Amino acid sequence: MSEGRRTEARAFAPASVGNVGVGFDILGHAIEGVGDTVTARRIDEPVVRIHAIRGTTVDLPRVAEDNTAGAALIALRAALDLPFGFEVEIDKGIALGSGMGGSAASCVAALVAANALLPQPLSREALYPFALTGEAVASGGRHGDNLGPMLLGGLVLSTADRLVPVPVPAAWHSLLVHPNAVLETRRARAALQGHYALGEFVAQSANLALVLSGCFTSDAALVRAGLRDVLVEPRRAGLIAGFAAARDAALNAGAMGASISGAGPSVFAWFEQRDAALAAQAAVQQAFADAGFDSQGWVSPLNAPAARVL
């Protein structure tokens, strides 16, 4: 410590379900129990350095400009004209290419940790533009479906310039199952190229409206009517072995809806009660086992906590 000021902080950012089926690139919710941890240290030199990356067998970029956490901190430093820099260590807890927001989690955890070291810390909403800059390094676009819920917790609608928390009943839970397979985000996005019929956009807009209306009014029937991805899922399902069987297993177990988490290959489902989500987990994991994949599963409240300083 110098001058009574904190010089090091650690922060945890949770995994998330991006898109939530009906809200491509704009809707997401946090997942309790799994995430990334980043340690940030203030350094006198006005630069950002990635000192270490642990928890992955893949060589992630150590050049700050090419790393989601590094790029976000570079943007933060530039915007605030900070006279000091940051050195960070990243501990990955989210599998790469899992559709669980791994690149976003490192980015958000880095920002939350660094924010704790500022003389005047920013609000979570004020960190959002820097998070978008970081996420763009990994995904190629400034979309916040994973970032919003990590910053605020719960279910969040994340547009280009604002975060809108979406209320959901405390009893509602999600099931997230990740097969031990990798689906690179850029490959999953490439599958979306091509022609779309106007009717598909109308149907997807209606489904998103039903889900949001159901959340705001605590009406599970509206969510059940709308939680179906008619736009993106049909184009990505073929990239995920066992997906259809896993989705159907969740629906047969009483899920309000089920689809691909983020870019995949993970699958998520919403349930009205935690017990129902727990009861469905074995069947969904069995569907992936039948396709030849071991898997991991998490049951989490939709109102899962946001990123936090440890």
Buried (B, 14 or more C-beta within 10 A) or exposed (E): EEEEEEEEBBBBBBBBBBBBBBBBBBBBBBBBEBBBBBBBBBBEEEBBBBBEBEBBEEEBBBEBEEBBBBBBBBBBBEEEEBEBBBBBBBBBBBBBBBBBBBBBBBBBBBBBBBBBBBEEBBEBEEBBBBBBBBBBBBBEEBBBBBBBBBBBBBBBBBEEEEBBBBEBBEBBBBBBBBBEBBBEBEBBBEBEEEEEEEEBEEBBEBBBEBBBBBBEEBBBEBBBBBBBBBBBBEBBBEBBBBBBBBBBBBBEBBBBBBBBBBBBBBBBBBBBEBEBBBBBBEBBBBBBBEBEBEBBBBBBBBBBBBBBBE
